[in-house]
């Protein structure tokens, strides 16, 4: 299956891109996606093990199974005061 990854703010700066397509095996969940990315090494290994993720504009738990065509956004932590 093919999904579209979206990276915002500090993740965009870290990875040098705001989006990228990715092919994954059917049945991959959010945790598997994160493990796949972190396993690539380099800057990808700097992604947190448990980032906030939205699938098709809705926050998703790690066990959410992805489907073909999903848009997966990585939401960086924010600080405020």
Order of alpha helices (4+ residues) and beta strands (2+ residues): beta-alpha-beta-alpha-beta-beta-beta
